[in-house]
Amino acid sequence: MTPAGRRILGVLATAQFLMVLDQAVMNVSISQLVADFHTTVTTIQAVIAMYSLVMAVLMIPGGKMGDILGRRRAFTIGMCIYGTGSLITAISGSVAVLMFGWSLLEGIGAALVLPALVALTARSFEGPQRALAYGVLGGVSGAGIAVGPILGGWMTTNLSWRYVFAGEVLIVLGILACIRFLPEVKGRAGAVLDRIGALLCGSGLALIVFGSLQAGTWGWLQPRDSPITPFGFSLTPFVIAAGVGLLYAFREWARHREDEEKEPLVHFRLFQILSLRAGLSTFLLQNLILMGVFFSIPLYLQIVQGLDAFETGVRMLPVSVALFVTALLGSQLSKRMAARRIVRIGLGLLLAACLIILSTIKPELEGVPFAVGMSLLGIGMGLIVSQLGNVVQSSIGEDDRSEAGGLQFTAQQLGAALGTAVIGAVVISGLLNAFAEKVQKNPEISSKVKQQVSISLEGNVSFVPTSDVEAAAKKAGLDQATTEAIVSDYADSQLTALKTGLLVAALLVCAAFPATRNLPREVAPSRGPPVAA
């Protein structure tokens, strides 16, 4: 790779690292965020999901802005917005300000940066060098996941999670100082932003994720704390159905604009490219699985095992290191193996990892088996991410790079948002159902107390330590024997809920195999030397 190519890749890789870092920080800092803002796990779950949701909603318009403004300019504007969001997050004093700075502004900034980033990578490199560049970016994503839990955990335990975001501001300033190294790619002639299409697409995605996120509170079908109950059901399926309806309207609107020879938000002809469609589907499922697991595991380590943020980061280190190393090596494997085979091997390792981790969810943490499962998770993810970016960008021509980048990161962030929302809702629902059932069957608990517990579970319930349940029972005036029985039932229910979440993740891995059918089956040939600028 030429010196100019290395400079370009250095700037883009640093931006990629930054985009991943704080999401990993948030996941290991859940308990401290709950304490600092005097809120609940469910609220922080919403903040984390909202960050991914904002990116998922705006990623396609963000890619289109790269076509309109030029990719380097869109990248620069996005970095400025992202840095501003990091600064506001660092000084936030409430959940609302945290959500504004992190979930909204950083999400908007990332939606401009990431599509431009993948398009600039494809523009700057070709052939084996492009595959290597995407492998490096995948490895850097792994590095962000690796550094995030350790750095965030250490900062949260010894100083404050706020210092991570203050440090991000400095990194943004460094990236902006090096923008001149990136190739100047002018906007595409005739490119316009379809505002109605953006509204329909964004609203549809938002409702689907919001409905999934609220399922833990409202109930999936049987209403629990639903604000209204249409036809006696929870509001959840109706919100999700409304989102699907808006996405259908978006598709029809895009067809209408194409019939009138106007620029749509998305050229749906791209979905006729089988390898692109397969890459996007696999991206969505891969991130759904990863973020679902990364939401569940910190709950187990922090809430059940009582580990602090730094100890949680150490326990999650094997997945991070394995992902980083394997993503770098995966790009070299593509010279000998087809992308489909590499991705399927990765999925097989993910399935094994989920089952091993599931088997370790016990009252006492089993260190070695847990570390083995996390390592396999990282290896599997590393193999997958080393291939998919190159598959997507190699499927299309130069004019469609930004749009494909927007679709790629929409799939990734939609998967991340749904992973946090769906697996989170499964865990919370599993906790409530298991706890209610255990309490009702426990002969040591009186009928009066069972009724009180049942009424309490109809409200907004979160995943809390057993010490909080014990304190609440004593505050309610329950005797020692009843308190111990309730706490024991709750502890068992926590494990059942977490196992249910991981089992759903394993089933999603199985569902991902058919999505890989149309990934490239042959080793990609060399396409010539890298482009320096």
Backbone torsions as a table, in degrees:
resi	resn	phi	psi	omega
1	MET	NA	134.5	-178.1
2	THR	-68.1	161.2	175.7
3	PRO	-56.7	-40.3	178.1
4	ALA	-63.3	-40.8	177.7
5	GLY	-63.5	-39.2	178.8
6	ARG	-65.8	-37.7	178.0
7	ARG	-65.1	-44.4	178.6
8	ILE	-59.5	-48.7	-178.1
9	LEU	-64.5	-34.7	178.6
10	GLY	-62.4	-43.7	179.1
11	VAL	-65.8	-47.0	-177.9
12	LEU	-66.6	-38.7	-179.8
13	ALA	-67.3	-37.1	177.6
14	THR	-64.2	-41.0	177.4
15	ALA	-64.3	-41.5	178.0
16	GLN	-61.0	-44.1	177.7
17	PHE	-57.6	-44.5	-177.5
18	LEU	-63.4	-40.1	-177.6
19	MET	-64.0	-28.9	-176.0
20	VAL	-90.5	-31.2	-169.1
21	LEU	-55.0	-53.9	-169.8
22	ASP	-73.4	-22.6	175.2
23	GLN	-65.8	-40.1	176.5
24	ALA	-67.0	-36.9	178.6
25	VAL	-62.0	-45.3	-177.9
26	MET	-61.5	-39.8	-176.6
27	ASN	-64.3	-35.3	-179.7
28	VAL	-88.7	-6.6	-177.8
29	SER	-105.3	14.9	-174.8
30	ILE	-54.8	-49.4	-176.5
31	SER	-62.3	-41.6	-178.8
32	GLN	-70.0	-36.8	176.5
33	LEU	-64.1	-41.0	176.2
34	VAL	-58.5	-44.9	-179.3
35	ALA	-69.9	-43.9	-176.2
36	ASP	-64.4	-37.5	-176.2
37	PHE	-102.9	6.0	177.7
38	HIS	51.9	52.6	-176.6
39	THR	-131.3	-159.4	-175.3
40	THR	-120.8	164.9	175.8
41	VAL	-59.6	-38.5	-179.5
42	THR	-61.0	-39.5	179.2
43	THR	-65.9	-44.2	178.5
44	ILE	-66.7	-34.8	174.2
45	GLN	-58.1	-41.1	179.4
46	ALA	-65.6	-39.1	178.8
47	VAL	-63.4	-44.7	179.7
48	ILE	-64.5	-45.4	179.6
49	ALA	-65.3	-35.1	-178.2
50	MET	-65.1	-35.8	177.6
51	TYR	-59.7	-49.7	178.2
52	SER	-66.2	-35.6	-178.8
53	LEU	-65.3	-45.2	179.2
54	VAL	-58.8	-43.0	178.4
55	MET	-65.5	-42.5	-179.6
56	ALA	-62.7	-40.1	-178.0
57	VAL	-69.2	-38.1	-171.4
58	LEU	-101.1	-4.2	-173.6
59	MET	-65.2	-41.0	179.5
60	ILE	-67.9	-48.0	172.9
61	PRO	-59.1	-34.8	177.8
62	GLY	-63.1	-41.0	175.9
63	GLY	-64.1	-39.0	178.3
64	LYS	-65.4	-35.4	177.4
65	MET	-64.2	-29.6	174.5
66	GLY	-63.8	-36.0	176.4
67	ASP	-68.8	-36.2	-176.1
68	ILE	-78.3	-49.5	-174.4
69	LEU	-87.0	-22.4	-167.1
70	GLY	101.4	142.5	-170.0
71	ARG	-70.0	-37.7	179.3
72	ARG	-67.8	-39.5	178.9
73	ARG	-66.3	-42.6	177.5
74	ALA	-61.9	-41.2	177.1
75	PHE	-59.0	-44.2	-178.1
76	THR	-66.5	-46.5	179.3
77	ILE	-61.6	-42.4	179.2
78	GLY	-61.5	-40.8	179.4
79	MET	-64.5	-37.5	177.9
80	CYS	-63.4	-44.3	178.8
81	ILE	-65.4	-41.5	-180.0
82	TYR	-62.6	-43.6	179.2
83	GLY	-63.0	-39.2	177.0
84	THR	-62.4	-42.8	177.6
85	GLY	-62.5	-39.7	178.7
86	SER	-62.6	-40.8	179.3
87	LEU	-64.4	-44.7	179.2
88	ILE	-64.4	-39.8	177.7
89	THR	-61.1	-41.6	-177.7
90	ALA	-62.6	-30.6	-176.5
91	ILE	-107.2	7.4	-175.4
92	SER	-61.0	140.5	-179.9
93	GLY	-115.5	0.8	179.9
94	SER	-150.1	165.3	177.9
95	VAL	-62.4	-36.3	-179.6
96	ALA	-62.9	-44.1	179.6
97	VAL	-69.0	-39.9	175.8
98	LEU	-57.3	-45.6	-178.9
99	MET	-66.6	-37.1	179.2
100	PHE	-66.1	-47.1	-177.4
101	GLY	-72.6	-49.1	-174.3
102	TRP	-84.6	-60.2	-173.9
103	SER	-66.0	-40.7	-173.4
104	LEU	-90.7	-63.6	-174.2
105	LEU	-65.9	-46.7	178.7
106	GLU	-64.5	-34.8	177.4
107	GLY	-64.9	-42.2	177.5
108	ILE	-63.4	-45.8	179.6
109	GLY	-59.5	-45.2	-179.8
110	ALA	-64.6	-33.6	179.9
111	ALA	-66.7	-25.2	173.9
112	LEU	-85.9	-37.6	-174.2
113	VAL	-72.3	-49.0	-167.4
114	LEU	-67.1	-45.3	176.3
115	PRO	-61.9	-39.2	177.4
116	ALA	-64.3	-36.3	-178.5
117	LEU	-62.5	-48.0	-178.5
118	VAL	-70.0	-33.8	178.1
119	ALA	-68.3	-40.4	177.8
120	LEU	-65.8	-34.6	176.9
121	THR	-64.7	-47.5	179.6
122	ALA	-64.4	-34.6	179.3
123	ARG	-69.6	-32.3	-171.4
124	SER	-89.8	-18.8	-175.3
125	PHE	-136.2	153.3	175.9
126	GLU	-138.8	162.5	174.6
127	GLY	59.5	-139.8	-178.5
128	PRO	-59.2	-32.4	180.0
129	GLN	-67.6	-34.0	176.8
130	ARG	-67.2	-43.4	177.1
131	ALA	-60.3	-41.0	178.1
132	LEU	-64.2	-41.7	-179.3
133	ALA	-62.3	-43.8	178.8
134	TYR	-68.8	-31.6	174.3
135	GLY	-64.8	-40.4	177.3
136	VAL	-63.4	-43.4	179.4
137	LEU	-63.8	-38.9	175.5
138	GLY	-64.2	-40.2	177.3
139	GLY	-64.9	-38.9	178.4
140	VAL	-66.0	-36.1	173.5
141	SER	-59.9	-41.9	176.0
142	GLY	-62.8	-37.6	178.3
143	ALA	-63.6	-39.4	177.2
144	GLY	-62.8	-40.7	177.1
145	ILE	-68.2	-32.8	179.6
146	ALA	-71.3	-48.0	-176.4
147	VAL	-73.6	-35.2	-175.5
148	GLY	-53.8	-55.8	-179.3
149	PRO	-62.3	-40.0	-178.7
150	ILE	-71.4	-51.7	-179.5
151	LEU	-63.0	-48.3	179.5
152	GLY	-63.5	-41.1	179.4
153	GLY	-64.1	-44.3	-179.9
154	TRP	-66.3	-44.8	179.1
155	MET	-61.5	-45.3	-177.9
156	THR	-64.6	-40.7	-177.3
157	THR	-73.9	-41.1	-172.4
158	ASN	-101.8	-27.6	180.0
159	LEU	-128.6	-95.0	177.1
160	SER	-164.8	146.8	176.0
161	TRP	-60.4	-20.0	-177.8
162	ARG	-63.3	-29.9	-178.0
163	TYR	-66.0	-28.9	177.8
164	VAL	-62.1	-44.0	-178.0
165	PHE	-73.2	-33.0	173.4
166	ALA	-63.4	-40.1	176.8
167	GLY	-64.2	-33.6	178.4
168	GLU	-62.1	-34.3	178.5
169	VAL	-60.8	-41.5	179.6
170	LEU	-65.6	-40.1	178.2
171	ILE	-63.8	-40.8	178.0
172	VAL	-59.7	-44.0	179.2
173	LEU	-61.4	-38.9	177.6
174	GLY	-64.3	-41.4	178.2
175	ILE	-63.4	-44.2	-179.5
176	LEU	-61.6	-32.7	178.8
177	ALA	-69.2	-19.5	-177.2
178	CYS	-107.8	8.9	-177.8
179	ILE	-56.5	-31.4	-176.5
180	ARG	-60.8	-19.9	179.7
181	PHE	-73.9	-20.4	-176.2
182	LEU	-78.2	148.2	178.9
183	PRO	-67.2	141.9	177.0
184	GLU	-84.7	109.8	-179.7
185	VAL	-113.8	113.4	-176.6
186	LYS	-71.1	158.9	177.8
187	GLY	-63.8	154.1	-179.2
188	ARG	-79.2	131.5	179.8
189	ALA	-59.8	132.3	178.2
190	GLY	86.6	-3.9	-179.3
191	ALA	-74.0	129.9	177.7
192	VAL	-137.5	159.6	177.9
193	LEU	-94.9	118.9	176.9
194	ASP	-79.9	97.8	-174.0
195	ARG	-66.9	-40.7	179.6
196	ILE	-65.7	-43.1	177.2
197	GLY	-61.3	-41.5	179.0
198	ALA	-62.9	-39.2	179.4
199	LEU	-66.8	-44.8	-179.9
200	LEU	-65.0	-46.2	-178.8
201	CYS	-65.0	-48.2	-178.3
202	GLY	-63.8	-42.8	-179.9
203	SER	-65.1	-40.2	178.8
204	GLY	-62.1	-48.3	178.9
205	LEU	-62.6	-41.3	-178.4
206	ALA	-62.0	-42.9	-178.5
207	LEU	-67.4	-37.8	179.6
208	ILE	-63.8	-46.4	-179.5
209	VAL	-69.9	-40.9	-179.7
210	PHE	-62.9	-43.0	178.2
211	GLY	-62.6	-41.7	178.0
212	SER	-64.6	-40.1	180.0
213	LEU	-63.8	-39.9	-177.0
214	GLN	-80.3	-7.7	-177.4
215	ALA	-59.9	-32.9	178.5
216	GLY	-65.8	-27.0	179.8
217	THR	-94.8	-45.5	-176.1
218	TRP	-83.4	-22.8	-170.4
219	GLY	93.4	149.1	-179.6
220	TRP	-72.4	-53.1	177.1
221	LEU	-123.9	-53.0	178.3
222	GLN	-71.8	119.4	-176.7
223	PRO	-66.9	139.8	177.4
224	ARG	-123.3	-61.8	176.2
225	ASP	-128.5	38.5	-177.4
226	SER	-76.1	135.1	-178.6
227	PRO	-62.0	-36.7	172.4
228	ILE	-136.4	159.6	-176.7
229	THR	-129.4	79.7	-179.8
230	PRO	-60.2	125.6	179.0
231	PHE	57.0	22.9	178.7
232	GLY	85.3	4.7	179.7
233	PHE	-104.4	164.8	173.3
234	SER	-63.5	156.5	178.7
235	LEU	-72.2	-18.7	-173.5
236	THR	-51.8	-55.8	-176.4
237	PRO	-63.9	-27.8	-179.5
238	PHE	-73.3	-37.9	176.9
239	VAL	-65.9	-44.6	179.5
240	ILE	-63.9	-41.9	179.0
241	ALA	-63.2	-37.7	177.3
242	ALA	-62.9	-39.0	177.2
243	GLY	-62.8	-44.3	178.0
244	VAL	-61.8	-40.0	178.7
245	GLY	-62.5	-40.1	178.5
246	LEU	-67.3	-36.9	176.8
247	LEU	-65.4	-36.5	176.0
248	TYR	-65.2	-41.7	177.4
249	ALA	-62.7	-36.4	176.7
250	PHE	-62.1	-43.4	178.9
251	ARG	-61.4	-43.6	-179.9
252	GLU	-66.9	-37.3	178.5
253	TRP	-65.6	-41.2	178.3
254	ALA	-62.7	-40.8	177.8
255	ARG	-63.5	-39.2	178.8
256	HIS	-62.4	-44.1	179.4
257	ARG	-65.9	-38.4	178.3
258	GLU	-65.8	-38.4	177.6
259	ASP	-62.7	-31.8	178.7
260	GLU	-90.9	8.6	179.4
261	GLU	59.0	38.8	174.3
262	LYS	-109.0	155.9	-177.1
263	GLU	-71.7	117.8	175.4
264	PRO	-84.0	167.4	175.5
265	LEU	-66.0	-40.0	179.0
266	VAL	-130.7	130.4	172.4
267	HIS	-83.7	104.6	-174.1
268	PHE	-69.5	-8.2	173.0
269	ARG	-61.5	-24.4	-180.0
270	LEU	-62.6	-31.3	-177.9
271	PHE	-73.3	-8.2	174.6
272	GLN	-79.3	-12.0	176.5
273	ILE	-81.4	108.2	-170.1
274	LEU	-61.1	-41.5	-178.8
275	SER	-67.0	-35.9	176.9
276	LEU	-64.9	-46.2	-179.4
277	ARG	-61.9	-41.2	178.6
278	ALA	-65.7	-40.6	179.0
279	GLY	-63.3	-43.4	-179.7
280	LEU	-66.0	-42.6	179.3
281	SER	-61.6	-42.5	-179.5
282	THR	-69.3	-37.9	174.8
283	PHE	-56.5	-47.5	-178.1
284	LEU	-60.8	-49.1	-177.7
285	LEU	-67.7	-38.2	-179.7
286	GLN	-61.3	-44.3	-179.6
287	ASN	-74.1	-31.8	175.8
288	LEU	-60.5	-45.4	-179.8
289	ILE	-67.0	-48.2	-175.8
290	LEU	-60.9	-50.1	-176.2
291	MET	-72.8	-29.0	174.3
292	GLY	-64.6	-44.2	177.2
293	VAL	-66.2	-41.8	-178.1
294	PHE	-71.3	-15.8	171.3
295	PHE	-83.8	-38.8	-175.7
296	SER	-73.8	-43.1	-174.3
297	ILE	-62.2	-45.7	176.2
298	PRO	-59.6	-32.9	176.1
299	LEU	-62.3	-43.0	179.7
300	TYR	-64.9	-45.8	-175.6
301	LEU	-72.1	-39.8	-175.0
302	GLN	-89.4	-49.0	-174.6
303	ILE	-79.3	-44.0	-177.4
304	VAL	-83.2	-49.7	-176.8
305	GLN	-85.3	-16.5	177.2
306	GLY	77.0	20.1	179.0
307	LEU	-76.6	150.6	175.9
308	ASP	-82.6	179.9	-174.3
309	ALA	-63.0	-39.4	-179.1
310	PHE	-68.0	-44.1	178.1
311	GLU	-62.2	-35.8	176.0
312	THR	-63.7	-43.6	177.9
313	GLY	-60.6	-39.3	178.8
314	VAL	-64.6	-43.0	-180.0
315	ARG	-65.8	-27.3	-179.5
316	MET	-92.4	-1.1	-177.6
317	LEU	-60.4	-39.9	-178.6
318	PRO	-55.7	-41.6	-179.9
319	VAL	-65.9	-37.5	-176.1
320	SER	-69.9	-47.8	-179.5
321	VAL	-64.7	-43.5	-179.5
322	ALA	-63.0	-39.5	179.0
323	LEU	-63.7	-44.4	-178.4
324	PHE	-61.1	-51.3	-176.6
325	VAL	-66.8	-44.5	-176.3
326	THR	-67.8	-35.8	178.5
327	ALA	-62.8	-38.0	177.7
328	LEU	-68.4	-42.2	-179.5
329	LEU	-73.0	-28.2	-177.0
330	GLY	-61.0	-34.7	179.0
331	SER	-66.0	-28.9	176.1
332	GLN	-75.1	-34.3	177.8
333	LEU	-61.5	-30.9	-176.9
334	SER	-64.4	-13.9	175.3
335	LYS	-75.4	-18.9	-175.2
336	ARG	-117.4	-22.8	-175.7
337	MET	-129.4	150.0	177.7
338	ALA	-71.8	152.6	-178.0
339	ALA	-59.3	-38.9	-177.8
340	ARG	-62.5	-42.8	-179.7
341	ARG	-65.4	-42.0	-179.6
342	ILE	-62.6	-45.1	-179.2
343	VAL	-64.7	-40.0	-179.5
344	ARG	-68.4	-36.0	173.7
345	ILE	-61.8	-42.2	177.4
346	GLY	-59.6	-42.6	179.1
347	LEU	-65.3	-38.7	177.0
348	GLY	-60.8	-40.1	177.5
349	LEU	-68.3	-35.0	176.5
350	LEU	-62.5	-43.3	179.8
351	LEU	-61.7	-46.6	178.0
352	ALA	-60.6	-40.3	-179.2
353	ALA	-62.9	-46.2	-179.2
354	CYS	-61.0	-40.6	-178.7
355	LEU	-69.9	-38.7	178.1
356	ILE	-66.4	-46.2	179.6
357	ILE	-62.4	-40.7	178.9
358	LEU	-57.8	-39.3	-178.5
359	SER	-69.6	-16.7	-178.9
360	THR	-94.5	-2.8	-179.9
361	ILE	-75.8	89.3	-177.4
362	LYS	-135.3	169.3	178.7
363	PRO	-56.0	-36.2	177.9
364	GLU	-109.2	130.8	-178.7
365	LEU	-68.9	126.1	176.3
366	GLU	-94.2	99.8	-169.1
367	GLY	-58.5	-50.9	-173.9
368	VAL	-68.4	-52.6	178.6
369	PRO	-59.2	-37.0	178.8
370	PHE	-63.1	-44.7	179.4
371	ALA	-64.1	-38.3	177.9
372	VAL	-62.7	-46.5	179.5
373	GLY	-61.1	-42.6	179.8
374	MET	-66.9	-36.5	177.9
375	SER	-64.4	-45.0	177.8
376	LEU	-62.0	-37.4	177.0
377	LEU	-59.9	-44.5	179.6
378	GLY	-66.3	-40.9	179.1
379	ILE	-63.2	-45.3	179.9
380	GLY	-61.7	-46.6	179.0
381	MET	-63.2	-39.6	-179.8
382	GLY	-61.6	-42.4	177.9
383	LEU	-62.5	-39.8	-177.7
384	ILE	-69.1	-50.1	-175.4
385	VAL	-68.8	-21.2	179.0
386	SER	-70.0	-16.3	-173.7
387	GLN	-110.1	-38.6	-164.7
388	LEU	-67.5	-39.1	179.9
389	GLY	-60.3	-43.3	179.5
390	ASN	-68.8	-36.0	178.0
391	VAL	-60.8	-47.5	-177.4
392	VAL	-63.4	-50.8	-174.8
393	GLN	-73.1	-26.3	178.3
394	SER	-81.0	-6.7	-178.5
395	SER	-84.7	-14.9	-171.4
396	ILE	-129.9	172.2	-180.0
397	GLY	-91.3	178.6	-174.5
398	GLU	-60.1	-41.5	-176.1
399	ASP	-64.9	-22.7	-176.0
400	ASP	-100.8	7.8	-173.9
401	ARG	-60.8	-50.4	-177.5
402	SER	-63.9	-42.0	-179.9
403	GLU	-64.0	-42.8	177.2
404	ALA	-65.2	-36.9	176.3
405	GLY	-63.2	-40.4	176.5
406	GLY	-62.9	-42.3	177.9
407	LEU	-64.3	-40.5	-179.6
408	GLN	-59.7	-49.6	-176.7
409	PHE	-79.0	-22.2	170.1
410	THR	-63.2	-45.9	178.3
411	ALA	-60.9	-44.3	-179.3
412	GLN	-63.3	-49.4	-175.3
413	GLN	-75.2	-31.5	173.5
414	LEU	-64.0	-41.2	176.2
415	GLY	-62.2	-42.4	179.5
416	ALA	-64.1	-43.7	-180.0
417	ALA	-65.4	-44.5	179.1
418	LEU	-67.6	-34.5	177.5
419	GLY	-60.9	-48.5	178.2
420	THR	-63.9	-42.7	-176.4
421	ALA	-72.4	-50.6	-174.3
422	VAL	-70.7	-52.0	-179.9
423	ILE	-64.1	-37.9	175.8
424	GLY	-60.9	-43.9	178.7
425	ALA	-65.8	-38.2	177.6
426	VAL	-62.8	-42.8	180.0
427	VAL	-64.2	-47.9	-179.2
428	ILE	-64.6	-45.2	178.7
429	SER	-63.1	-41.2	178.2
430	GLY	-62.7	-38.9	177.7
431	LEU	-61.9	-48.0	-177.6
432	LEU	-64.0	-46.1	-177.7
433	ASN	-65.9	-44.2	-179.5
434	ALA	-66.0	-41.8	-178.8
435	PHE	-66.2	-44.4	179.6
436	ALA	-60.9	-42.4	-179.0
437	GLU	-66.7	-43.0	-179.2
438	LYS	-65.6	-41.3	-179.8
439	VAL	-64.3	-43.7	-178.3
440	GLN	-64.9	-29.4	-178.5
441	LYS	-92.1	-5.7	-175.5
442	ASN	-82.3	114.3	-177.8
443	PRO	-70.3	-15.0	-179.1
444	GLU	-81.7	-6.4	-179.2
445	ILE	-108.7	130.0	-176.2
446	SER	-71.2	161.4	-179.7
447	SER	-62.5	-35.6	-179.8
448	LYS	-64.7	-44.4	179.8
449	VAL	-67.2	-39.1	177.7
450	LYS	-58.6	-40.1	178.9
451	GLN	-66.7	-40.6	178.2
452	GLN	-62.4	-42.5	179.4
453	VAL	-64.2	-43.0	-179.5
454	SER	-60.0	-42.0	179.0
455	ILE	-65.9	-41.7	-179.7
456	SER	-62.8	-36.8	-177.7
457	LEU	-73.0	-11.5	177.1
458	GLU	-78.7	-13.3	178.0
459	GLY	-87.5	-165.0	-179.8
460	ASN	-82.5	107.6	-174.3
461	VAL	-111.0	141.7	-179.7
462	SER	-120.8	171.4	178.2
463	PHE	-85.5	106.1	-173.7
464	VAL	-124.1	161.1	177.1
465	PRO	-64.1	156.4	178.3
466	THR	-63.5	-26.5	178.3
467	SER	-62.9	-34.5	177.4
468	ASP	-68.2	-38.6	178.1
469	VAL	-65.4	-41.8	178.4
470	GLU	-62.1	-43.7	179.6
471	ALA	-63.9	-40.0	179.6
472	ALA	-66.5	-38.8	179.0
473	ALA	-64.6	-42.8	178.8
474	LYS	-66.7	-37.9	178.4
475	LYS	-64.1	-31.7	178.9
476	ALA	-77.5	-3.2	177.1
477	GLY	83.7	19.8	179.9
478	LEU	-76.7	149.8	179.6
479	ASP	-73.6	169.6	-173.4
480	GLN	-62.5	-42.7	-177.7
481	ALA	-63.5	-45.2	178.9
482	THR	-64.3	-41.0	179.4
483	THR	-60.9	-45.3	-179.9
484	GLU	-64.4	-37.3	179.2
485	ALA	-66.0	-42.5	-179.8
486	ILE	-66.4	-43.6	179.8
487	VAL	-62.9	-41.3	178.9
488	SER	-63.2	-43.6	178.4
489	ASP	-63.3	-38.7	-179.3
490	TYR	-67.8	-41.6	179.2
491	ALA	-61.4	-43.2	177.2
492	ASP	-63.7	-37.7	-178.8
493	SER	-68.0	-35.0	176.3
494	GLN	-58.6	-47.2	-179.5
495	LEU	-64.6	-41.8	178.1
496	THR	-60.5	-42.5	-179.0
497	ALA	-64.5	-44.3	179.7
498	LEU	-65.6	-39.3	176.5
499	LYS	-63.0	-38.8	178.6
500	THR	-62.4	-43.4	178.4
501	GLY	-60.8	-43.2	-179.9
502	LEU	-70.8	-33.2	176.1
503	LEU	-64.6	-41.1	176.0
504	VAL	-62.1	-39.8	177.1
505	ALA	-60.7	-41.1	178.9
506	ALA	-64.4	-40.3	177.8
507	LEU	-64.7	-34.7	177.6
508	LEU	-67.1	-34.2	175.0
509	VAL	-60.6	-44.5	178.4
510	CYS	-60.9	-38.5	-179.8
511	ALA	-69.0	-20.6	-178.0
512	ALA	-76.2	-23.7	-177.1
513	PHE	-58.5	-46.9	178.8
514	PRO	-61.4	-28.4	-178.8
515	ALA	-66.4	-19.6	-177.3
516	THR	-88.2	0.7	-172.5
517	ARG	-56.4	-37.6	-175.1
518	ASN	-101.0	14.0	171.0
519	LEU	-68.2	156.5	-178.0
520	PRO	-54.1	131.7	-177.4
521	ARG	-97.6	-9.1	-178.6
522	GLU	-117.0	155.0	175.9
523	VAL	-67.5	129.7	-177.0
524	ALA	-68.9	132.8	178.5
525	PRO	-75.2	159.8	175.7
526	SER	-67.2	141.4	-178.4
527	ARG	-114.4	11.9	177.7
528	GLY	115.6	-176.6	-174.6
529	PRO	-74.5	159.7	177.9
530	PRO	-70.1	153.8	175.6
531	VAL	-94.6	131.3	-174.5
532	ALA	-80.5	-30.8	-177.1
533	ALA	-157.6	NA	NA
